[in-house]
């Protein structure tokens, strides 16, 4: 189950923002979004989304793999 921080940020997006985000993901672009007020960053790459918290150095950040979307 995706982290609640990720779900909250997607809920804030309007249709144009969501369309742009999905376009970047489908084109295999790598980019990051900062989560305001949570001191976290959502990192996107071709098949993976990870959430890292600023100031905490984790070896394994929360990660969501989109190779098998039926598991999400």
PQR file with spaces between the fields and no chain letter, atoms N, CA, C, O and H, PARSE charges and radii, in Angstrom:
ATOM       1  N    UNK     1       0.838   -1.172    0.000 -0.4000 1.5000
ATOM       2  CA   UNK     1       0.000    0.000    0.000 -0.0000 2.0000
ATOM       3  C    UNK     1       0.887    1.240    0.000  0.5500 1.7000
ATOM       4  O    UNK     1       1.795    1.342    0.825 -0.5500 1.4000
ATOM       5  N    UNK     2       0.643    2.184   -0.908 -0.4000 1.5000
ATOM       6  CA   UNK     2       1.480    3.380   -0.962 -0.0000 2.0000
ATOM       7  C    UNK     2       1.402    4.195    0.323  0.5500 1.7000
ATOM       8  O    UNK     2       0.385    4.197    1.016 -0.5500 1.4000
ATOM       9  H    UNK     2      -0.095    2.101   -1.578  0.4000 1.0000
ATOM      10  N    UNK     3       2.477    4.874    0.619 -0.4000 1.5000
ATOM      11  CA   UNK     3       2.588    5.734    1.783 -0.0000 2.0000
ATOM      12  C    UNK     3       1.524    6.834    1.719  0.5500 1.7000
ATOM      13  O    UNK     3       1.205    7.321    0.635 -0.5500 1.4000
ATOM      14  H    UNK     3       3.303    4.873    0.055  0.4000 1.0000
ATOM      15  N    UNK     4       0.981    7.224    2.860 -0.4000 1.5000
ATOM      16  CA   UNK     4      -0.063    8.253    2.891 -0.0000 2.0000
ATOM      17  C    UNK     4       0.444    9.590    2.374  0.5500 1.7000
ATOM      18  O    UNK     4      -0.338   10.382    1.849 -0.5500 1.4000
ATOM      19  H    UNK     4       1.241    6.829    3.741  0.4000 1.0000
ATOM      20  N    UNK     5       1.757    9.862    2.514 -0.4000 1.5000
ATOM      21  CA   UNK     5       2.311   11.116    1.995 -0.0000 2.0000
ATOM      22  C    UNK     5       2.167   11.175    0.486  0.5500 1.7000
ATOM      23  O    UNK     5       1.859   12.227   -0.073 -0.5500 1.4000
ATOM      24  H    UNK     5       2.393    9.219    2.941  0.4000 1.0000
ATOM      25  N    UNK     6       2.387   10.049   -0.172 -0.4000 1.5000
ATOM      26  CA   UNK     6       2.263    9.983   -1.624 -0.0000 2.0000
ATOM      27  C    UNK     6       0.808   10.179   -2.035  0.5500 1.7000
ATOM      28  O    UNK     6       0.523   10.940   -2.960 -0.5500 1.4000
ATOM      29  H    UNK     6       2.637    9.194    0.282  0.4000 1.0000
ATOM      30  N    UNK     7      -0.102    9.510   -1.368 -0.4000 1.5000
ATOM      31  CA   UNK     7      -1.522    9.623   -1.698 -0.0000 2.0000
ATOM      32  C    UNK     7      -2.017   11.057   -1.519  0.5500 1.7000
ATOM      33  O    UNK     7      -2.774   11.549   -2.354 -0.5500 1.4000
ATOM      34  H    UNK     7       0.129    8.892   -0.616  0.4000 1.0000
ATOM      35  N    UNK     8      -1.608   11.731   -0.456 -0.4000 1.5000
ATOM      36  CA   UNK     8      -2.044   13.108   -0.202 -0.0000 2.0000
ATOM      37  C    UNK     8      -1.585   14.046   -1.310  0.5500 1.7000
ATOM      38  O    UNK     8      -2.343   14.922   -1.727 -0.5500 1.4000
ATOM      39  H    UNK     8      -0.993   11.330    0.223  0.4000 1.0000
ATOM      40  N    UNK     9      -0.362   13.878   -1.793 -0.4000 1.5000
ATOM      41  CA   UNK     9       0.135   14.752   -2.855 -0.0000 2.0000
ATOM      42  C    UNK     9      -0.623   14.526   -4.161  0.5500 1.7000
ATOM      43  O    UNK     9      -0.904   15.484   -4.881 -0.5500 1.4000
ATOM      44  H    UNK     9       0.254   13.166   -1.454  0.4000 1.0000
ATOM      45  N    UNK    10      -0.956   13.282   -4.477 -0.4000 1.5000
ATOM      46  CA   UNK    10      -1.721   13.015   -5.693 -0.0000 2.0000
ATOM      47  C    UNK    10      -3.134   13.577   -5.595  0.5500 1.7000
ATOM      48  O    UNK    10      -3.686   14.023   -6.601 -0.5500 1.4000
ATOM      49  H    UNK    10      -0.727   12.503   -3.893  0.4000 1.0000
ATOM      50  N    UNK    11      -3.729   13.565   -4.406 -0.4000 1.5000
ATOM      51  CA   UNK    11      -5.072   14.110   -4.217 -0.0000 2.0000
ATOM      52  C    UNK    11      -5.119   15.610   -4.479  0.5500 1.7000
ATOM      53  O    UNK    11      -6.162   16.133   -4.870 -0.5500 1.4000
ATOM      54  H    UNK    11      -3.281   13.203   -3.589  0.4000 1.0000
ATOM      55  N    UNK    12      -4.005   16.310   -4.271 -0.4000 1.5000
ATOM      56  CA   UNK    12      -3.946   17.757   -4.472 -0.0000 2.0000
ATOM      57  C    UNK    12      -3.834   18.150   -5.947  0.5500 1.7000
ATOM      58  O    UNK    12      -4.080   19.305   -6.294 -0.5500 1.4000
ATOM      59  H    UNK    12      -3.157   15.884   -3.953  0.4000 1.0000
ATOM      60  N    UNK    13      -3.468   17.214   -6.809 -0.4000 1.5000
ATOM      61  CA   UNK    13      -3.221   17.530   -8.217 -0.0000 2.0000
ATOM      62  C    UNK    13      -4.517   17.728   -8.989  0.5500 1.7000
ATOM      63  O    UNK    13      -5.492   17.002   -8.796 -0.5500 1.4000
ATOM      64  H    UNK    13      -3.267   16.276   -6.527  0.4000 1.0000
ATOM      65  N    UNK    14      -4.507   18.741   -9.880 -0.4000 1.5000
ATOM      66  CA   UNK    14      -5.640   18.889  -10.783 -0.0000 2.0000
ATOM      67  C    UNK    14      -5.377   18.045  -12.031  0.5500 1.7000
ATOM      68  O    UNK    14      -4.309   17.446  -12.158 -0.5500 1.4000
ATOM      69  H    UNK    14      -3.715   19.330  -10.037  0.4000 1.0000
ATOM      70  N    UNK    15      -6.326   17.995  -12.938 -0.4000 1.5000
ATOM      71  CA   UNK    15      -6.225   17.116  -14.110 -0.0000 2.0000
ATOM      72  C    UNK    15      -5.002   17.438  -14.966  0.5500 1.7000
ATOM      73  O    UNK    15      -4.336   16.521  -15.448 -0.5500 1.4000
ATOM      74  H    UNK    15      -7.194   18.482  -12.835  0.4000 1.0000
ATOM      75  N    UNK    16      -4.696   18.712  -15.163 -0.4000 1.5000
ATOM      76  CA   UNK    16      -3.552   19.100  -16.003 -0.0000 2.0000
ATOM      77  C    UNK    16      -2.238   18.644  -15.376  0.5500 1.7000
ATOM      78  O    UNK    16      -1.360   18.138  -16.074 -0.5500 1.4000
ATOM      79  H    UNK    16      -5.237   19.456  -14.771  0.4000 1.0000
ATOM      80  N    UNK    17      -2.100   18.823  -14.057 -0.4000 1.5000
ATOM      81  CA   UNK    17      -0.877   18.403  -13.365 -0.0000 2.0000
ATOM      82  C    UNK    17      -0.713   16.889  -13.418  0.5500 1.7000
ATOM      83  O    UNK    17       0.386   16.387  -13.653 -0.5500 1.4000
ATOM      84  H    UNK    17      -2.813   19.235  -13.490  0.4000 1.0000
ATOM      85  N    UNK    18      -1.804   16.165  -13.200 -0.4000 1.5000
ATOM      86  CA   UNK    18      -1.747   14.707  -13.237 -0.0000 2.0000
ATOM      87  C    UNK    18      -1.404   14.204  -14.633  0.5500 1.7000
ATOM      88  O    UNK    18      -0.632   13.256  -14.778 -0.5500 1.4000
ATOM      89  H    UNK    18      -2.697   16.572  -13.009  0.4000 1.0000
ATOM      90  N    UNK    19      -1.970   14.832  -15.662 -0.4000 1.5000
ATOM      91  CA   UNK    19      -1.665   14.454  -17.042 -0.0000 2.0000
ATOM      92  C    UNK    19      -0.182   14.681  -17.339  0.5500 1.7000
ATOM      93  O    UNK    19       0.455   13.841  -17.974 -0.5500 1.4000
ATOM      94  H    UNK    19      -2.597   15.602  -15.545  0.4000 1.0000
ATOM      95  N    UNK    20       0.369   15.805  -16.887 -0.4000 1.5000
ATOM      96  CA   UNK    20       1.786   16.098  -17.101 -0.0000 2.0000
ATOM      97  C    UNK    20       2.665   15.080  -16.369  0.5500 1.7000
ATOM      98  O    UNK    20       3.642   14.586  -16.931 -0.5500 1.4000
ATOM      99  H    UNK    20      -0.149   16.487  -16.371  0.4000 1.0000
ATOM     100  N    UNK    21       2.320   14.768  -15.120 -0.4000 1.5000
ATOM     101  CA   UNK    21       3.072   13.783  -14.340 -0.0000 2.0000
ATOM     102  C    UNK    21       3.070   12.423  -15.023  0.5500 1.7000
ATOM     103  O    UNK    21       4.119   11.795  -15.160 -0.5500 1.4000
ATOM     104  H    UNK    21       1.526   15.169  -14.663  0.4000 1.0000
ATOM     105  N    UNK    22       1.896   11.967  -15.452 -0.4000 1.5000
ATOM     106  CA   UNK    22       1.812   10.668  -16.125 -0.0000 2.0000
ATOM     107  C    UNK    22       2.589   10.668  -17.436  0.5500 1.7000
ATOM     108  O    UNK    22       3.200    9.660  -17.792 -0.5500 1.4000
ATOM     109  H    UNK    22       1.044   12.477  -15.340  0.4000 1.0000
ATOM     110  N    UNK    23       2.573   11.790  -18.157 -0.4000 1.5000
ATOM     111  CA   UNK    23       3.355   11.894  -19.388 -0.0000 2.0000
ATOM     112  C    UNK    23       4.844   11.741  -19.123  0.5500 1.7000
ATOM     113  O    UNK    23       5.536   11.035  -19.856 -0.5500 1.4000
ATOM     114  H    UNK    23       2.077   12.608  -17.867  0.4000 1.0000
ATOM     115  N    UNK    24       5.344   12.402  -18.073 -0.4000 1.5000
ATOM     116  CA   UNK    24       6.759   12.268  -17.714 -0.0000 2.0000
ATOM     117  C    UNK    24       7.101   10.832  -17.346  0.5500 1.7000
ATOM     118  O    UNK    24       8.132   10.304  -17.763 -0.5500 1.4000
ATOM     119  H    UNK    24       4.781   12.976  -17.478  0.4000 1.0000
ATOM     120  N    UNK    25       6.223   10.199  -16.556 -0.4000 1.5000
ATOM     121  CA   UNK    25       6.479    8.823  -16.136 -0.0000 2.0000
ATOM     122  C    UNK    25       6.461    7.872  -17.330  0.5500 1.7000
ATOM     123  O    UNK    25       7.315    6.991  -17.434 -0.5500 1.4000
ATOM     124  H    UNK    25       5.386   10.628  -16.218  0.4000 1.0000
ATOM     125  N    UNK    26       5.495    8.044  -18.228 -0.4000 1.5000
ATOM     126  CA   UNK    26       5.381    7.154  -19.384 -0.0000 2.0000
ATOM     127  C    UNK    26       6.538    7.329  -20.357  0.5500 1.7000
ATOM     128  O    UNK    26       6.887    6.398  -21.083 -0.5500 1.4000
ATOM     129  H    UNK    26       4.801    8.760  -18.143  0.4000 1.0000
ATOM     130  N    UNK    27       7.138    8.521  -20.375 -0.4000 1.5000
ATOM     131  CA   UNK    27       8.278    8.767  -21.251 -0.0000 2.0000
ATOM     132  C    UNK    27       9.595    8.372  -20.599  0.5500 1.7000
ATOM     133  O    UNK    27      10.663    8.601  -21.168 -0.5500 1.4000
ATOM     134  H    UNK    27       6.855    9.278  -19.785  0.4000 1.0000
ATOM     135  N    UNK    28       9.527    7.779  -19.410 -0.4000 1.5000
ATOM     136  CA   UNK    28      10.738    7.292  -18.745 -0.0000 2.0000
ATOM     137  C    UNK    28      11.612    8.386  -18.170  0.5500 1.7000
ATOM     138  O    UNK    28      12.812    8.176  -17.989 -0.5500 1.4000
ATOM     139  H    UNK    28       8.659    7.593  -18.948  0.4000 1.0000
ATOM     140  N    UNK    29      11.049    9.550  -17.876 -0.4000 1.5000
ATOM     141  CA   UNK    29      11.829   10.653  -17.308 -0.0000 2.0000
ATOM     142  C    UNK    29      12.098   10.396  -15.827  0.5500 1.7000
ATOM     143  O    UNK    29      11.284    9.771  -15.146 -0.5500 1.4000
ATOM     144  H    UNK    29      10.074    9.721  -18.023  0.4000 1.0000
ATOM     145  N    UNK    30      13.221   10.870  -15.335 -0.4000 1.5000
ATOM     146  CA   UNK    30      13.570   10.787  -13.924 -0.0000 2.0000
ATOM     147  C    UNK    30      13.453   12.189  -13.339  0.5500 1.7000
ATOM     148  O    UNK    30      14.022   13.137  -13.880 -0.5500 1.4000
ATOM     149  H    UNK    30      13.882   11.378  -15.888  0.4000 1.0000
ATOM     150  N    UNK    31      12.718   12.326  -12.235 -0.4000 1.5000
ATOM     151  CA   UNK    31      12.545   13.633  -11.620 -0.0000 2.0000
ATOM     152  C    UNK    31      12.142   13.451  -10.164  0.5500 1.7000
ATOM     153  O    UNK    31      11.822   12.343   -9.732 -0.5500 1.4000
ATOM     154  H    UNK    31      12.256   11.555  -11.796  0.4000 1.0000
ATOM     155  N    UNK    32      12.160   14.551   -9.406 -0.4000 1.5000
ATOM     156  CA   UNK    32      11.807   14.520   -7.982 -0.0000 2.0000
ATOM     157  C    UNK    32      10.807   15.621   -7.677  0.5500 1.7000
ATOM     158  O    UNK    32      10.827   16.683   -8.300 -0.5500 1.4000
ATOM     159  H    UNK    32      12.419   15.451   -9.756  0.4000 1.0000
ATOM     160  N    UNK    33       9.935   15.363   -6.718 -0.4000 1.5000
ATOM     161  CA   UNK    33       8.995   16.353   -6.209 -0.0000 2.0000
ATOM     162  C    UNK    33       9.203   16.475   -4.708  0.5500 1.7000
ATOM     163  O    UNK    33       9.343   15.471   -4.011 -0.5500 1.4000
ATOM     164  H    UNK    33       9.919   14.500   -6.212  0.4000 1.0000
ATOM     165  N    UNK    34       9.222   17.697   -4.218 -0.4000 1.5000
ATOM     166  CA   UNK    34       9.307   17.901   -2.770 -0.0000 2.0000
ATOM     167  C    UNK    34       7.895   17.892   -2.198  0.5500 1.7000
ATOM     168  O    UNK    34       6.964   18.421   -2.805 -0.5500 1.4000
ATOM     169  H    UNK    34       9.108   18.513   -4.785  0.4000 1.0000
ATOM     170  N    UNK    35       7.746   17.289   -1.032 -0.4000 1.5000
ATOM     171  CA   UNK    35       6.458   17.254   -0.339 -0.0000 2.0000
ATOM     172  C    UNK    35       6.468   18.396    0.671  0.5500 1.7000
ATOM     173  O    UNK    35       7.183   18.320    1.670 -0.5500 1.4000
ATOM     174  H    UNK    35       8.501   16.859   -0.538  0.4000 1.0000
ATOM     175  N    UNK    36       5.686   19.462    0.433 -0.4000 1.5000
ATOM     176  CA   UNK    36       5.705   20.616    1.333 -0.0000 2.0000
ATOM     177  C    UNK    36       5.288   20.237    2.752  0.5500 1.7000
ATOM     178  O    UNK    36       4.327   19.494    2.951 -0.5500 1.4000
ATOM     179  H    UNK    36       5.105   19.525   -0.379  0.4000 1.0000
ATOM     180  N    UNK    37       6.012   20.750    3.720 -0.4000 1.5000
ATOM     181  CA   UNK    37       5.669   20.536    5.115 -0.0000 2.0000
ATOM     182  C    UNK    37       6.032   19.171    5.668  0.5500 1.7000
ATOM     183  O    UNK    37       5.958   18.967    6.880 -0.5500 1.4000
ATOM     184  H    UNK    37       6.793   21.354    3.558  0.4000 1.0000
ATOM     185  N    UNK    38       6.420   18.237    4.826 -0.4000 1.5000
ATOM     186  CA   UNK    38       6.732   16.890    5.309 -0.0000 2.0000
ATOM     187  C    UNK    38       8.224   16.610    5.311  0.5500 1.7000
ATOM     188  O    UNK    38       8.650   15.546    5.761 -0.5500 1.4000
ATOM     189  H    UNK    38       6.481   18.403    3.842  0.4000 1.0000
ATOM     190  N    UNK    39       9.027   17.547    4.816 -0.4000 1.5000
ATOM     191  CA   UNK    39      10.470   17.361    4.698 -0.0000 2.0000
ATOM     192  C    UNK    39      10.785   16.047    3.995  0.5500 1.7000
ATOM     193  O    UNK    39      11.667   15.296    4.412 -0.5500 1.4000
ATOM     194  H    UNK    39       8.681   18.411    4.451  0.4000 1.0000
ATOM     195  N    UNK    40      10.050   15.787    2.923 -0.4000 1.5000
ATOM     196  CA   UNK    40      10.237   14.545    2.165 -0.0000 2.0000
ATOM     197  C    UNK    40      10.337   14.874    0.684  0.5500 1.7000
ATOM     198  O    UNK    40       9.941   15.949    0.234 -0.5500 1.4000
ATOM     199  H    UNK    40       9.334   16.398    2.583  0.4000 1.0000
ATOM     200  N    UNK    41      10.872   13.927   -0.052 -0.4000 1.5000
ATOM     201  CA   UNK    41      10.997   14.069   -1.494 -0.0000 2.0000
ATOM     202  C    UNK    41      10.493   12.785   -2.139  0.5500 1.7000
ATOM     203  O    UNK    41      10.816   11.689   -1.682 -0.5500 1.4000
ATOM     204  H    UNK    41      11.193   13.053    0.313  0.4000 1.0000
ATOM     205  N    UNK    42       9.702   12.921   -3.201 -0.4000 1.5000
ATOM     206  CA   UNK    42       9.225   11.773   -3.962 -0.0000 2.0000
ATOM     207  C    UNK    42      10.064   11.711   -5.230  0.5500 1.7000
ATOM     208  O    UNK    42      10.047   12.642   -6.034 -0.5500 1.4000
ATOM     209  H    UNK    42       9.440   13.812   -3.572  0.4000 1.0000
ATOM     210  N    UNK    43      10.798   10.615   -5.409 -0.4000 1.5000
ATOM     211  CA   UNK    43      11.678   10.436   -6.565 -0.0000 2.0000
ATOM     212  C    UNK    43      11.016    9.495   -7.557  0.5500 1.7000
ATOM     213  O    UNK    43      10.595    8.396   -7.196 -0.5500 1.4000
ATOM     214  H    UNK    43      10.811    9.859   -4.756  0.4000 1.0000
ATOM     215  N    UNK    44      10.927    9.930   -8.807 -0.4000 1.5000
ATOM     216  CA   UNK    44      10.333    9.130   -9.865 -0.0000 2.0000
ATOM     217  C    UNK    44      11.410    8.733  -10.856  0.5500 1.7000
ATOM     218  O    UNK    44      12.221    9.568  -11.257 -0.5500 1.4000
ATOM     219  H    UNK    44      11.269   10.823   -9.100  0.4000 1.0000
ATOM     220  N    UNK    45      11.430    7.471  -11.257 -0.4000 1.5000
ATOM     221  CA   UNK    45      12.212    7.065  -12.415 -0.0000 2.0000
ATOM     222  C    UNK    45      11.354    6.102  -13.219  0.5500 1.7000
ATOM     223  O    UNK    45      10.187    5.903  -12.882 -0.5500 1.4000
ATOM     224  H    UNK    45      10.771    6.793  -10.932  0.4000 1.0000
ATOM     225  N    UNK    46      11.888    5.508  -14.256 -0.4000 1.5000
ATOM     226  CA   UNK    46      11.079    4.778  -15.235 -0.0000 2.0000
ATOM     227  C    UNK    46      10.115    3.757  -14.634  0.5500 1.7000
ATOM     228  O    UNK    46       8.975    3.676  -15.091 -0.5500 1.4000
ATOM     229  H    UNK    46      12.836    5.670  -14.530  0.4000 1.0000
ATOM     230  N    UNK    47      10.512    2.990  -13.649 -0.4000 1.5000
ATOM     231  CA   UNK    47       9.645    1.931  -13.133 -0.0000 2.0000
ATOM     232  C    UNK    47       9.529    1.947  -11.620  0.5500 1.7000
ATOM     233  O    UNK    47       9.100    0.957  -11.029 -0.5500 1.4000
ATOM     234  H    UNK    47      11.438    3.056  -13.278  0.4000 1.0000
ATOM     235  N    UNK    48       9.899    3.044  -10.981 -0.4000 1.5000
ATOM     236  CA   UNK    48       9.994    3.035   -9.535 -0.0000 2.0000
ATOM     237  C    UNK    48       9.676    4.420   -8.978  0.5500 1.7000
ATOM     238  O    UNK    48      10.075    5.429   -9.560 -0.5500 1.4000
ATOM     239  H    UNK    48      10.248    3.849  -11.462  0.4000 1.0000
ATOM     240  N    UNK    49       8.969    4.473   -7.868 -0.4000 1.5000
ATOM     241  CA   UNK    49       8.740    5.706   -7.125 -0.0000 2.0000
ATOM     242  C    UNK    49       9.237    5.462   -5.712  0.5500 1.7000
ATOM     243  O    UNK    49       8.866    4.468   -5.088 -0.5500 1.4000
ATOM     244  H    UNK    49       8.644    3.653   -7.395  0.4000 1.0000
ATOM     245  N    UNK    50      10.071    6.354   -5.202 -0.4000 1.5000
ATOM     246  CA   UNK    50      10.542    6.192   -3.829 -0.0000 2.0000
ATOM     247  C    UNK    50      10.320    7.489   -3.063  0.5500 1.7000
ATOM     248  O    UNK    50      10.337    8.576   -3.642 -0.5500 1.4000
ATOM     249  H    UNK    50      10.372    7.161   -5.709  0.4000 1.0000
ATOM     250  N    UNK    51      10.113    7.364   -1.766 -0.4000 1.5000
ATOM     251  CA   UNK    51       9.929    8.514   -0.893 -0.0000 2.0000
ATOM     252  C    UNK    51      11.086    8.534    0.084  0.5500 1.7000
ATOM     253  O    UNK    51      11.328    7.554    0.788 -0.5500 1.4000
ATOM     254  H    UNK    51      10.099    6.481   -1.297  0.4000 1.0000
ATOM     255  N    UNK    52      11.806    9.655    0.131 -0.4000 1.5000
ATOM     256  CA   UNK    52      12.897    9.799    1.088 -0.0000 2.0000
ATOM     257  C    UNK    52      12.596   10.993    1.983  0.5500 1.7000
ATOM     258  O    UNK    52      12.014   11.980    1.532 -0.5500 1.4000
ATOM     259  H    UNK    52      11.610   10.452   -0.441  0.4000 1.0000
ATOM     260  N    UNK    53      12.982   10.907    3.227 -0.4000 1.5000
ATOM     261  CA   UNK    53      12.766   11.977    4.190 -0.0000 2.0000
ATOM     262  C    UNK    53      14.063   12.740    4.359  0.5500 1.7000
ATOM     263  O    UNK    53      15.108   12.142    4.615 -0.5500 1.4000
ATOM     264  H    UNK    53      13.455   10.106    3.594  0.4000 1.0000
ATOM     265  N    UNK    54      14.006   14.065    4.217 -0.4000 1.5000
ATOM     266  CA   UNK    54      15.199   14.888    4.355 -0.0000 2.0000
ATOM     267  C    UNK    54      15.709   14.818    5.783  0.5500 1.7000
ATOM     268  O    UNK    54      14.924   14.847    6.731 -0.5500 1.4000
ATOM     269  H    UNK    54      13.157   14.550    4.009  0.4000 1.0000
ATOM     270  N    UNK    55      17.018   14.727    5.936 -0.4000 1.5000
ATOM     271  CA   UNK    55      17.628   14.687    7.251 -0.0000 2.0000
ATOM     272  C    UNK    55      17.764   13.293    7.821  0.5500 1.7000
ATOM     273  O    UNK    55      18.475   13.099    8.807 -0.5500 1.4000
ATOM     274  H    UNK    55      17.655   14.704    5.166  0.4000 1.0000
ATOM     275  N    UNK    56      17.100   12.319    7.223 -0.4000 1.5000
ATOM     276  CA   UNK    56      17.225   10.929    7.662 -0.0000 2.0000
ATOM     277  C    UNK    56      17.853   10.160    6.515  0.5500 1.7000
ATOM     278  O    UNK    56      17.275   10.072    5.432 -0.5500 1.4000
ATOM     279  H    UNK    56      16.523   12.477    6.422  0.4000 1.0000
ATOM     280  N    UNK    57      19.014    9.612    6.742 -0.4000 1.5000
ATOM     281  CA   UNK    57      19.718    8.895    5.686 -0.0000 2.0000
ATOM     282  C    UNK    57      19.389    7.415    5.792  0.5500 1.7000
ATOM     283  O    UNK    57      19.951    6.693    6.616 -0.5500 1.4000
ATOM     284  H    UNK    57      19.484    9.684    7.622  0.4000 1.0000
ATOM     285  N    UNK    58      18.476    6.982    4.949 -0.4000 1.5000
ATOM     286  CA   UNK    58      18.059    5.586    4.959 -0.0000 2.0000
ATOM     287  C    UNK    58      18.780    4.838    3.849  0.5500 1.7000
ATOM     288  O    UNK    58      18.988    5.374    2.760 -0.5500 1.4000
ATOM     289  H    UNK    58      18.019    7.568    4.280  0.4000 1.0000
ATOM     290  N    UNK    59      19.157    3.606    4.129 -0.4000 1.5000
ATOM     291  CA   UNK    59      19.738    2.784    3.076 -0.0000 2.0000
ATOM     292  C    UNK    59      18.667    2.335    2.096  0.5500 1.7000
ATOM     293  O    UNK    59      18.935    2.192    0.903 -0.5500 1.4000
ATOM     294  H    UNK    59      18.989    3.171    5.013  0.4000 1.0000
ATOM     295  N    UNK    60      17.468    2.113    2.588 -0.4000 1.5000
ATOM     296  CA   UNK    60      16.364    1.644    1.754 -0.0000 2.0000
ATOM     297  C    UNK    60      15.150    2.551    1.944  0.5500 1.7000
ATOM     298  O    UNK    60      14.336    2.297    2.832 -0.5500 1.4000
ATOM     299  H    UNK    60      17.251    2.228    3.557  0.4000 1.0000
ATOM     300  N    UNK    61      15.005    3.610    1.127 -0.4000 1.5000
ATOM     301  CA   UNK    61      13.824    4.455    1.266 -0.0000 2.0000
ATOM     302  C    UNK    61      12.572    3.681    0.866  0.5500 1.7000
ATOM     303  O    UNK    61      12.654    2.657    0.187 -0.5500 1.4000
ATOM     304  H    UNK    61      15.666    3.816    0.405  0.4000 1.0000
ATOM     305  N    UNK    62      11.400    4.185    1.299 -0.4000 1.5000
ATOM     306  CA   UNK    62      10.147    3.572    0.868 -0.0000 2.0000
ATOM     307  C    UNK    62      10.116    3.586   -0.650  0.5500 1.7000
ATOM     308  O    UNK    62      10.343    4.628   -1.265 -0.5500 1.4000
ATOM     309  H    UNK    62      11.333    5.017    1.850  0.4000 1.0000
ATOM     310  N    UNK    63       9.836    2.440   -1.263 -0.4000 1.5000
ATOM     311  CA   UNK    63       9.925    2.330   -2.716 -0.0000 2.0000
ATOM     312  C    UNK    63       8.736    1.560   -3.258  0.5500 1.7000
ATOM     313  O    UNK    63       8.306    0.568   -2.670 -0.5500 1.4000
ATOM     314  H    UNK    63       9.652    1.594   -0.763  0.4000 1.0000
ATOM     315  N    UNK    64       8.207    2.023   -4.384 -0.4000 1.5000
ATOM     316  CA   UNK    64       7.065    1.389   -5.025 -0.0000 2.0000
ATOM     317  C    UNK    64       7.439    1.091   -6.465  0.5500 1.7000
ATOM     318  O    UNK    64       7.820    1.993   -7.210 -0.5500 1.4000
ATOM     319  H    UNK    64       8.557    2.829   -4.862  0.4000 1.0000
ATOM     320  N    UNK    65       7.331   -0.159   -6.859 -0.4000 1.5000
ATOM     321  CA   UNK    65       7.749   -0.612   -8.177 -0.0000 2.0000
ATOM     322  C    UNK    65       6.520   -0.769   -9.059  0.5500 1.7000
ATOM     323  O    UNK    65       5.551   -1.415   -8.661 -0.5500 1.4000
ATOM     324  H    UNK    65       7.021   -0.893   -6.253  0.4000 1.0000
ATOM     325  N    UNK    66       6.550   -0.188  -10.251 -0.4000 1.5000
ATOM     326  CA   UNK    66       5.406   -0.229  -11.150 -0.0000 2.0000
ATOM     327  C    UNK    66       5.547   -1.269  -12.245  0.5500 1.7000
ATOM     328  O    UNK    66       4.801   -1.225  -13.223 -0.5500 1.4000
ATOM     329  H    UNK    66       7.338    0.337  -10.575  0.4000 1.0000
ATOM     330  N    UNK    67       6.485   -2.209  -12.112 -0.4000 1.5000
ATOM     331  CA   UNK    67       6.603   -3.276  -13.107 -0.0000 2.0000
ATOM     332  C    UNK    67       5.380   -4.176  -13.070  0.5500 1.7000
ATOM     333  O    UNK    67       4.933   -4.663  -14.109 -0.5500 1.4000
ATOM     334  H    UNK    67       7.091   -2.244  -11.317  0.4000 1.0000
ATOM     335  N    UNK    68       4.834   -4.402  -11.877 -0.4000 1.5000
ATOM     336  CA   UNK    68       3.657   -5.249  -11.717 -0.0000 2.0000
ATOM     337  C    UNK    68       2.583   -4.432  -11.011  0.5500 1.7000
ATOM     338  O    UNK    68       2.458   -4.493   -9.787 -0.5500 1.4000
ATOM     339  H    UNK    68       5.196   -4.006  -11.033  0.4000 1.0000
ATOM     340  N    UNK    69       1.807   -3.666  -11.778 -0.4000 1.5000
ATOM     341  CA   UNK    69       0.835   -2.741  -11.203 -0.0000 2.0000
ATOM     342  C    UNK    69      -0.321   -3.445  -10.512  0.5500 1.7000
ATOM     343  O    UNK    69      -1.007   -2.821   -9.703 -0.5500 1.4000
ATOM     344  H    UNK    69       1.909   -3.617  -12.771  0.4000 1.0000
ATOM     345  N    UNK    70      -0.562   -4.715  -10.799 -0.4000 1.5000
ATOM     346  CA   UNK    70      -1.671   -5.420  -10.162 -0.0000 2.0000
ATOM     347  C    UNK    70      -1.436   -5.611   -8.670  0.5500 1.7000
ATOM     348  O    UNK    70      -2.394   -5.815   -7.925 -0.5500 1.4000
ATOM     349  H    UNK    70      -0.004   -5.222  -11.456  0.4000 1.0000
ATOM     350  N    UNK    71      -0.187   -5.550   -8.214 -0.4000 1.5000
ATOM     351  CA   UNK    71       0.112   -5.721   -6.792 -0.0000 2.0000
ATOM     352  C    UNK    71      -0.174   -4.457   -5.995  0.5500 1.7000
ATOM     353  O    UNK    71      -0.266   -4.517   -4.769 -0.5500 1.4000
ATOM     354  H    UNK    71       0.591   -5.384   -8.819  0.4000 1.0000
ATOM     355  N    UNK    72      -0.318   -3.317   -6.659 -0.4000 1.5000
ATOM     356  CA   UNK    72      -0.538   -2.051   -5.946 -0.0000 2.0000
ATOM     357  C    UNK    72      -1.972   -1.896   -5.541  0.5500 1.7000
ATOM     358  O    UNK    72      -2.336   -0.890   -4.932 -0.5500 1.4000
ATOM     359  H    UNK    72      -0.243   -3.268   -7.655  0.4000 1.0000
